[in-house]
C-alpha cells in the first residue's frame, strides 16, 4: 500500500474593501482574461509590485556602456584639475564652513593596483 505525502505551503491572505463598481470592473477583467477574480488580482498586484521594485532599482543603478565605464574609471583614477567654477565653489565652502582661507582640499592619488 502506497503512502501519500501531504505537502503544505505557507500562504498569506490579503483582503481588500472596495466599492461594488470597482469589484464589477475587476470581475469583468478577470472573466475576460479567463482567470478567477483572486488570480487576476494577485497577478495584477505582482506585476505592479515588480514594476515598482524595478523602477527603484533603476534609480540606484547606472547602466553604462563599456566605453562609458572605461571613461568613468579613468576619470576616477586621474581626475581633471578643478575648473574655475569648482575653485570658486571650494573657496565659498572654505569661507562658510571652515572659516579660513588657507584651508584646502588635499587629494592624494591612490596607489596603482588598488
ZATIVO-45713 format. One record per residue (C-alpha): residue number from 1; residue in three letters; x, y, z. Coordinates in pm, whole numbers. Example, Ala and Ser with C-alpha at 12.3 -4.5 7.8 and 13.67 -1.06 7.14 Angstrom:
BEGIN
<i: 1 | aa: ALA | c1: 1230 | c2: -450 | c3: 780>
<i: 2 | aa: SER | c1: 1367 | c2: -106 | c3: 714>
***
This chain:
BEGIN
<i: 1 | aa: UNK | c1: 0 | c2: 0 | c3: 0>
<i: 2 | aa: UNK | c1: 146 | c2: 337 | c3: -103>
<i: 3 | aa: UNK | c1: 175 | c2: 616 | c3: 146>
<i: 4 | aa: UNK | c1: 60 | c2: 963 | c3: 48>
<i: 5 | aa: UNK | c1: 279 | c2: 1254 | c3: 149>
<i: 6 | aa: UNK | c1: 99 | c2: 1578 | c3: 221>
<i: 7 | aa: UNK | c1: 293 | c2: 1886 | c3: 117>
<i: 8 | aa: UNK | c1: 174 | c2: 2219 | c3: 250>
<i: 9 | aa: UNK | c1: 290 | c2: 2566 | c3: 165>
<i: 10 | aa: UNK | c1: 264 | c2: 2864 | c3: 392>
<i: 11 | aa: UNK | c1: 24 | c2: 3112 | c3: 247>
<i: 12 | aa: UNK | c1: -77 | c2: 3462 | c3: 339>
<i: 13 | aa: UNK | c1: -413 | c2: 3623 | c3: 298>
<i: 14 | aa: UNK | c1: -493 | c2: 3971 | c3: 181>
<i: 15 | aa: UNK | c1: -839 | c2: 4121 | c3: 198>
<i: 16 | aa: UNK | c1: -949 | c2: 4443 | c3: 38>
<i: 17 | aa: UNK | c1: -1260 | c2: 4653 | c3: 72>
<i: 18 | aa: UNK | c1: -1376 | c2: 4818 | c3: -246>
<i: 19 | aa: UNK | c1: -1687 | c2: 4960 | c3: -400>
<i: 20 | aa: UNK | c1: -1929 | c2: 4735 | c3: -586>
<i: 21 | aa: UNK | c1: -1846 | c2: 4926 | c3: -904>
<i: 22 | aa: UNK | c1: -1473 | c2: 4858 | c3: -869>
<i: 23 | aa: UNK | c1: -1541 | c2: 4493 | c3: -791>
<i: 24 | aa: UNK | c1: -1751 | c2: 4464 | c3: -1107>
<i: 25 | aa: UNK | c1: -1468 | c2: 4615 | c3: -1314>
<i: 26 | aa: UNK | c1: -1217 | c2: 4372 | c3: -1166>
<i: 27 | aa: UNK | c1: -1452 | c2: 4077 | c3: -1213>
<i: 28 | aa: UNK | c1: -1512 | c2: 4169 | c3: -1577>
<i: 29 | aa: UNK | c1: -1138 | c2: 4193 | c3: -1639>
<i: 30 | aa: UNK | c1: -1083 | c2: 3858 | c3: -1466>
<i: 31 | aa: UNK | c1: -1358 | c2: 3698 | c3: -1675>
<i: 32 | aa: UNK | c1: -1214 | c2: 3841 | c3: -1995>
<i: 33 | aa: UNK | c1: -868 | c2: 3711 | c3: -1908>
<i: 34 | aa: UNK | c1: -1002 | c2: 3364 | c3: -1821>
<i: 35 | aa: UNK | c1: -896 | c2: 3370 | c3: -1459>
<i: 36 | aa: UNK | c1: -1067 | c2: 3385 | c3: -1125>
<i: 37 | aa: UNK | c1: -1104 | c2: 3721 | c3: -956>
<i: 38 | aa: UNK | c1: -847 | c2: 3620 | c3: -695>
<i: 39 | aa: UNK | c1: -596 | c2: 3504 | c3: -959>
<i: 40 | aa: UNK | c1: -647 | c2: 3823 | c3: -1157>
<i: 41 | aa: UNK | c1: -594 | c2: 4050 | c3: -856>
<i: 42 | aa: UNK | c1: -286 | c2: 3862 | c3: -736>
<i: 43 | aa: UNK | c1: -126 | c2: 3860 | c3: -1083>
<i: 44 | aa: UNK | c1: -203 | c2: 4230 | c3: -1139>
<i: 45 | aa: UNK | c1: -67 | c2: 4322 | c3: -796>
<i: 46 | aa: UNK | c1: 250 | c2: 4117 | c3: -854>
<i: 47 | aa: UNK | c1: 309 | c2: 4281 | c3: -1193>
<i: 48 | aa: UNK | c1: 274 | c2: 4624 | c3: -1036>
<i: 49 | aa: UNK | c1: 495 | c2: 4530 | c3: -740>
<i: 50 | aa: UNK | c1: 770 | c2: 4406 | c3: -971>
<i: 51 | aa: UNK | c1: 741 | c2: 4724 | c3: -1177>
<i: 52 | aa: UNK | c1: 778 | c2: 4943 | c3: -867>
<i: 53 | aa: UNK | c1: 1077 | c2: 4741 | c3: -746>
<i: 54 | aa: UNK | c1: 1241 | c2: 4754 | c3: -1089>
<i: 55 | aa: UNK | c1: 1186 | c2: 5130 | c3: -1106>
<i: 56 | aa: UNK | c1: 1350 | c2: 5174 | c3: -767>
<i: 57 | aa: UNK | c1: 1641 | c2: 4955 | c3: -875>
<i: 58 | aa: UNK | c1: 1697 | c2: 5169 | c3: -1183>
<i: 59 | aa: UNK | c1: 1719 | c2: 5476 | c3: -961>
<i: 60 | aa: UNK | c1: 2012 | c2: 5318 | c3: -778>
<i: 61 | aa: UNK | c1: 2186 | c2: 5158 | c3: -1076>
<i: 62 | aa: UNK | c1: 2362 | c2: 5334 | c3: -1355>
<i: 63 | aa: UNK | c1: 2388 | c2: 5136 | c3: -1675>
<i: 64 | aa: UNK | c1: 2697 | c2: 5228 | c3: -1872>
<i: 65 | aa: UNK | c1: 2834 | c2: 5106 | c3: -2198>
<i: 66 | aa: UNK | c1: 3182 | c2: 4954 | c3: -2196>
<i: 67 | aa: UNK | c1: 3327 | c2: 5282 | c3: -2326>
<i: 68 | aa: UNK | c1: 3141 | c2: 5489 | c3: -2065>
<i: 69 | aa: UNK | c1: 3265 | c2: 5254 | c3: -1793>
<i: 70 | aa: UNK | c1: 3627 | c2: 5290 | c3: -1909>
<i: 71 | aa: UNK | c1: 3594 | c2: 5670 | c3: -1919>
<i: 72 | aa: UNK | c1: 3432 | c2: 5683 | c3: -1574>
<i: 73 | aa: UNK | c1: 3702 | c2: 5467 | c3: -1416>
<i: 74 | aa: UNK | c1: 3974 | c2: 5665 | c3: -1591>
<i: 75 | aa: UNK | c1: 3834 | c2: 5990 | c3: -1451>
<i: 76 | aa: UNK | c1: 3820 | c2: 5840 | c3: -1102>
<i: 77 | aa: UNK | c1: 4182 | c2: 5732 | c3: -1126>
<i: 78 | aa: UNK | c1: 4302 | c2: 6052 | c3: -1298>
<i: 79 | aa: UNK | c1: 4058 | c2: 6331 | c3: -1214>
<i: 80 | aa: UNK | c1: 4086 | c2: 6650 | c3: -1416>
<i: 81 | aa: UNK | c1: 4219 | c2: 6964 | c3: -1248>
<i: 82 | aa: UNK | c1: 3949 | c2: 7176 | c3: -1082>
<i: 83 | aa: UNK | c1: 3799 | c2: 7431 | c3: -1321>
<i: 84 | aa: UNK | c1: 3721 | c2: 7792 | c3: -1225>
<i: 85 | aa: UNK | c1: 3367 | c2: 7715 | c3: -1113>
<i: 86 | aa: UNK | c1: 3486 | c2: 7437 | c3: -883>
<i: 87 | aa: UNK | c1: 3762 | c2: 7656 | c3: -741>
<i: 88 | aa: UNK | c1: 3509 | c2: 7930 | c3: -663>
<i: 89 | aa: UNK | c1: 3277 | c2: 7676 | c3: -502>
<i: 90 | aa: UNK | c1: 3562 | c2: 7541 | c3: -287>
<i: 91 | aa: UNK | c1: 3653 | c2: 7896 | c3: -181>
<i: 92 | aa: UNK | c1: 3289 | c2: 7965 | c3: -83>
<i: 93 | aa: UNK | c1: 3280 | c2: 7639 | c3: 110>
<i: 94 | aa: UNK | c1: 3600 | c2: 7720 | c3: 294>
<i: 95 | aa: UNK | c1: 3472 | c2: 8064 | c3: 392>
<i: 96 | aa: UNK | c1: 3133 | c2: 7943 | c3: 500>
<i: 97 | aa: UNK | c1: 3211 | c2: 7610 | c3: 667>
<i: 98 | aa: UNK | c1: 3572 | c2: 7623 | c3: 766>
<i: 99 | aa: UNK | c1: 3622 | c2: 7994 | c3: 809>
<i: 100 | aa: UNK | c1: 3984 | c2: 8008 | c3: 699>
<i: 101 | aa: UNK | c1: 4111 | c2: 8090 | c3: 357>
<i: 102 | aa: UNK | c1: 4422 | c2: 7875 | c3: 399>
<i: 103 | aa: UNK | c1: 4216 | c2: 7555 | c3: 431>
<i: 104 | aa: UNK | c1: 4236 | c2: 7335 | c3: 128>
<i: 105 | aa: UNK | c1: 4133 | c2: 7004 | c3: -6>
<i: 106 | aa: UNK | c1: 4421 | c2: 6765 | c3: -47>
<i: 107 | aa: UNK | c1: 4372 | c2: 6475 | c3: -276>
<i: 108 | aa: UNK | c1: 4649 | c2: 6226 | c3: -299>
<i: 109 | aa: UNK | c1: 4623 | c2: 5982 | c3: -586>
<i: 110 | aa: UNK | c1: 4557 | c2: 5623 | c3: -489>
<i: 111 | aa: UNK | c1: 4842 | c2: 5383 | c3: -542>
<i: 112 | aa: UNK | c1: 4804 | c2: 5187 | c3: -863>
<i: 113 | aa: UNK | c1: 4665 | c2: 4837 | c3: -836>
<i: 114 | aa: UNK | c1: 4415 | c2: 4904 | c3: -558>
***
